[in-house]
Amino acid sequence: MARQPKPSRKDEPRREPPNEPKKPPLKPPRQRKPPIKDPPPEPREAPEKRPPIGDPPEKIKTRN
């Protein structure tokens, strides 16, 4: 007995889904938590700038 070829699905009429209102999801969508960042480091106090030991360099005069 020879096998009969299956009719292609293109020939079938397209079934439209029934127009039912969508049900709301049971659970609300989960909010994404922002990634936990390390707390910013405390600003360190800059060491006091001391004038260099010895004669101060001569100031260069500039014209404005």
Distance bins in CASP14 RR format, pairs under 12 A and 6 or more apart:
PFRMAT RR
TARGET T0000
AUTHOR 0000-0000-0000
RMODE 2
METHOD distances of the structure
MODEL  1
5 11 0 0 0 0 0 1 0 0 0 0 0
6 12 0 0 0 0 0 1 0 0 0 0 0
7 13 0 0 0 0 0 1 0 0 0 0 0
9 15 0 0 0 0 0 1 0 0 0 0 0
51 57 0 0 0 0 0 1 0 0 0 0 0
END
